[in-house]
């Protein structure tokens, strides 16, 4: 019977991996068979082929990705044992009362004697989940759990997913403000624009812990790091580079702002209405969004108009933060020689990377199956590690700039090449370098506590400051 099943799987296009015996009786045998397929679209054909074998019944179908998520991907573990009365008396009553009293007398001690010192809330309403859009808080939970895993794996930070069943900015701000005492930082995630701008701005003003909307600033930091190295490779200066950014949502706005802060002078942003500038009709009649009005004042000094293809002529850099296949590769021929193309829409880039390579010297994407992946995981673990290490009260522009520069420096001069302008997400040097830069900038700007690392003993492997 196993031979018949294997033949049916092979004829249906599947490749058998492991075969495990689950249960056996005189009448039936239950086996767990692992089959490799190109994608889930092939499953019905395989299931039908196996089920057509006389005497065979398919009991269940799953895949390894679903198994990883079974019961959730994270869990809570105790740091101290509770095996004796003495253990219990210190971890809970009566000993815990002394610690509570100390924190009541000095609230800052919560950062020293509770999980606050190393815990981040990953907050989302599920309205702008990457590649999926508005799927709601329950469906967004696997993404937030995954983010918590990355925090722990790469930076030793304990993160907890907080998915909120509301889209009201007032309610979101109120809830996050109410739970903030238990956390050392807040990572806002997958909240749609323009609400995300208001929510982050209000929380930054009202809380005394770092608030960081990763879709905006994580993307911006990693994009800047990659661009710094791409410009270095092609012999350009940020001040001279002519940059076109398509897609002015949360990420596009943040990328524009950080590039301006890094010295860029020739940025043209493109939204659904075309190139943004102060002479565009919706700017003049007041219907342009406030965020885009702000960008119009500080970008596109030449008042270039038209659509994306129109403004690509003479550009050095194309940065895509919009949607898949918005541009045909041949349009890149209008750019300057040795063009830099960042097509970052995921999973479907703005332009095919293979086709773009014919017109550009450097091509980067947001995907892991191409070189030069611009991935936020290069930023947020080290960003929060550094901020927590010095008990930072906020994430400043200088901290973000320092993070990008530190990330770019990971790629040495003798390593820099067209297919390696940004470190791998598995490069373990990244978190330490970013954390150290963030902590140093926090202290220099007054956003951090100079005694925090000494008093609280920040892990040396995660961004201890030089000389401390």
N, C-alpha and C positions, 0 to 999 in steps of 0.2 A: 504493500500500500504506500509506503514512504517513497518507493521508486516511482510509482504512478503520480504521486503529488509533485515530486521533484521534476518529472518530465513536463507536467502541466505548467508549472511555474516557468520553466525554461522556455517552453514554446510560446508562452504569453509575454516573454521579454524580460522576465525577472532574473536576477542573479542571486543564488542562495548563499547566505553566509552561515551563521550558526544554526544548528538544529538541536533543540533541547527536549528531552523527554520530561513531560510534566506529570503525567499520570498513566498508569497501565493497568488493564484488567483483562480477563479472558475474552471479553467481547469488544472493548474499545481501547484505543491508544490516543492520548492527547499530547500533541507536540507543539512546541513554540518554535516557529521557523522565522528566522530573520532574512528578509529579502531586500536587496538594494534595487531601487528604481530611480529613474531620472527625476520624477516629481510625483506629487499626490494624484495627478491626473491619470496615472497608470494603474492606480489601485483597483478601480472597478473592474478593469479587464482581468487583472490577476485574480481577484476574488471570484469572478464568474468562472474563470478557467479551473480553479481549484474546486469550487463548489460543483462543477459539472462532473467531477470524477465520482463514479458510483461508490457509495459507502462513505463519502467524505462530507463533513459539515464544517464550515468556517465559523468558529465560536466568537472571535473578536479580532478587530484590527486596530493597531495603534502604531505610533512611531516613536523613535528615540527622543525626539524633541518633546513630545507630550509626556513621556515617562520622566524626563528631567523635571517637568513642572508638577508632577504628581504630588499633591498635598502641599504645594508651594515650594519655593526654592531656598527659603531662608528659615532659620529657627533661632530661638533664644536659648542661651546656655548660661549656667551659673559660673561665676569666676571663683567663688569660694565654696568649699564643701559645707553641707549642713547634715552632719552625721551624729553629732553629740548635742547634749543640752548646752554645752559651752558655745558651740557653733551657733546654735539657735539664739542664744541670749545676746550674741554680738550682732548677728545679721538682722535680727528682729527684736522683739521686746525682751528685756527692758533696755538693752544697750543702745538700740537705734534712737531712743529718745534723746540721748546726749548729742548725737550727730544732728538731729532735727533742730535742737535748741541752738546749736552752734550756727546753723544756717539761718535760722530765724533772726539771730543777732547780727549776722553778717551775710547777706544774700549772696555775695560773691563766692562764698565757700561752697555753693552748689556746684560751681565749676570744678572744685577740687574733690568733693566727696560724693558726687553722684555721676550717673552716666552722661550728664550734660557735657562734660569736658571732651567727650569723644563720639557724640551722637548727632546725626543729621536727619532731619525730616525731609523725605522726598515727597513733595506735595504736588498733586495733579487733580484736574477735574476731567481728564480724558477727552478734551475737546480738540486736541491737535496732535494725536499720536503719530509718530513718524511712519509714513507710508500707508496709514490706515485712516487718518482724519479723526472725525468726531465719533468715537466709539463708546464714550461714557466711562464712568469711574470703575465699574467692575471689570470690564474688558481691558482697562488700562493697567490693572494690578500686575499682570505678569511682566510688563515693561518696568514698572517701578520696583518690583522684586529683583529683576535683573540688574537694575541700577544699584540697588543695595548690595548685591553680590559683588559688583565691580568696586564699589567703595571699600568693601572689606578686603577683597583679594589684592587690590593694588596699593591701598593706602592704610589699611588697618583701621579704617573708620567704620563705626557701627551706624548703619543707616536704616531707617524704617519707612516703608511706604505708607503714605497717608493719602488715600483717594477720596475726594469729597463729592458728595452727591448734590452739588449746587453749581450753578454757573454765574451766580450773582457776585460781582466783585466785592460788594460790601460784606456778604456772608463769608466769602473766602478769606478776606482780610481779618474779619472778626474771629473766625475759627483758628487761623494760624497764630494770630496774636494770643489767643487763649491757651494754646498748647505750647507756646514758645518756651515757658520756663523749664520744660523737660529736655530741651535740645540746645546744642551749641551752635547750630546753623540750620538754615532752611534752603533746600535746593528745589526751586520751582521747576516743574517739568510738564511739557506737553499741554500748555494752556494757550488757547488760541489768541491771536492778535485781533484787535488792539487791546483787549482786556488785560493781556499779560503785562503791558507797559504800565498801566495804572496800578495793578496789583503789586508788582514789584516795587514801584516807586513809593507807594503808601507803606508797604511793609518795611522798606529800608528806612523810612522816616520814623516809624513807630517802634521798631525793635532795636535792641542793643546787641544783637547777634548778626552774623553775616547772612544776607539774603542774596541768592544768586540764581537767576533764571538761566539755566544751562543752555536752553535752545537759542537764547540770544548770545550770551557772553562766552559760553564754552566754545560754540562754533566760531565766534569772532577771534578768540585767543588762538585756536589751532589754525585758523585760516591765516592770521597774521604771521604766525611762526612759519608756515609753509611758504607764504609769499616772500618773507624776508630771505629765505634760502633760495627760492626761485629767482629772485632779483639778483642775489649774489652770484648765482650760477650764470645768469645771462648778462652780467655786467651792467645792471641798471641801478638807478637810485630811486627810492620811494618818491622823492619830491618830483622827479621827472616822469615817472611812469603814468601812462594814460590808461585808466582802469574803467571797465564797464561792469556794472553789477546788475544782474537781472533777478528780480524777485525782491521786493522791499517789504517783506513780512518781518517777523520778529528777528530772524537770523540776518536778513539782508540789512535791516536798519542797524543792528549791532555791529556787523562787519564794516559798514560804511563809517560808523562813528570811530571804531578803533583804528581804522586805516587813516582817517583824518588826524587822529591823535598821534599816529606814528609818522606823520609828515606828508601824507599824500595830498596833492594839490589839484589833481585832475581826475576826479571821479564823476562818472555819469551813471546815475541810477535809472533803471527802467522798470516801470510797473505795467499794469494792464493798459494804461493810457499812453504808454510810450515813455520817452525820456522825460525825467522830472526836471523842471526849471521854473524860474519865477515869471516867465512870460507865457506859460501854458495856460490855457483857457480856464481850467478848474482852479488854478492858483489865483488868477485874477478875479474870478467870480466868487471865490471863497468856499467852493465845494470840495477842494482838496483836503484830505485828512490832516489834522494838526501835526502828526508825526512827519508826514511827507512834506508839509509846508516848511517844517524846520529843516529837513534835508535839502529842499530846494534853495534855501538861503545860503547853504554852505557847500554845495556841490555844483557841478556842471557850469563852471564860470564862463564857458564859451557859449552857453545857451543852445547847445546842440539839441535838435528836435528830431522827431520821427520815431520809428520803432527800433527794435533791437538790432536788426540788420543794418539800419542806417547809421547807428552810432558806433558800430564795430570798426568802421573804416579808420585806419590809423591808430587803433588801440594796441596797447602792449599786453594788457591783462584782461581776460574774461573770467568773471566769477559768477557761476550760476547757483542760485538759491531759490529756484522757482519750482518747476515741474519737469517731467520727462519729455524729451524730444521736442523742445521748443525751438530748436535751431538745427538747420541742416549744416553738415560739416563744411560744405563748400563755402558757406558764408564766412568762415574763419580765414579764408584767403585774403580778405580785405584788411586783416590785422597786420601789424608790422612784423618783419622777420623775427624769428626766434620768439614767437608768441608764447604766452603762458595761459593755459586754459584750466580752470578749476570748475568741472561740471559736477556739482555736489548733490543734486537731487538723488534721492535714494528710495526705492531700488533702481529706478530708471533715470539715468543722468540726462541733463539737458541736451547733450549731444553725444553720439556714440564715441567712447574713448578710442576705439580702434580707428575710426574714421578721422577723429580730431588729430591723431598723431601724425597724419600726413601734412597738417598745416601748422602744427605747434611743436616747439622744442620740449616743453614741459606740459604734461597732462596729469591732473590729479582728480580724484573722485571721492565720494563718501563711502564707497564699497570696499569690502575686504578682499575681493577677488581681483583687484587691480593694484598696481603699484601706487604709492603716494596716497594712502587712505587718510583723508582729513576726518578724524574721529574724535568726538568730544571726550572719550575716555582718556585721551592724552592730557586733558585739562582738569576736569572736575575732581578726581581723587587728590591730586597734588594741591589744587587750589584750596580745598577744605582742610587737607592735612596741615598746610602751612598756616591757614587762618586759625584753626583750632590750637595749634602749637603755641601761638602767642596770644590766645584769647582775644582775637580780633573782633571788633564791634561791627565792622562792615567790610565789604570788598570794594576797594578803591580802584580808580582808573590806573594808578601806578602799580597796583598789585597785579592787575590783568596784563599790563604792558610788560612787567617783569617776568610774568609767567611765560608769555609768548617768546620773549628774548631768550630765556633760559632753555625753553623747548627747542628753539632754533639752534642754539649752540651745541645741542647733543650731537648734531650732524657735523662732524669735523670737516675741515677743508679737503682732506684727502679722501673723504668718503662721499662728498657731495657729487651727485650726478643726476641725470634727467629722471631716473626712476627711483631716486632716493633723496627727496628734499625734506622729508619729515620722518621722525623716528617711528618704529613699529609700536603698536599698542602694547606689545609684550616686552618692550625694552624697559627693564626694571630701573634704569637710571633716570627715567623721565620723572617719576613721582618725586624722588628726592630732590632733583634739580628744581622742579617747579615749586615744591613746598618751601625749599630754602629761599628762593627768590621772593615768593609771596610773603613769607614771614619777615624777611628783611625789609621789603617795601612797606609792610604794615607798620613795623616799628618806626621806620623813617618818616612816615606820614602821620604818626600819632594815632593810628587806628588800632594798634596792638599794645599789649602790656609787656614791657621789657623784662619783667620778672617772671612771666608765666612759664617759660620753658624751664627755668631753674626750679621754681616752686612745684610745678606739676610733673616734671620729668617727661617731656615729649620723647617719643621713641626716636633714637638716633638714626635708625634706618629710614625714617620717614621725615627727613627735612630738618634735622637739627641745624641750628645756625652755625656758621663758621665761628670758631673761637669760643663756643659755649659748650 
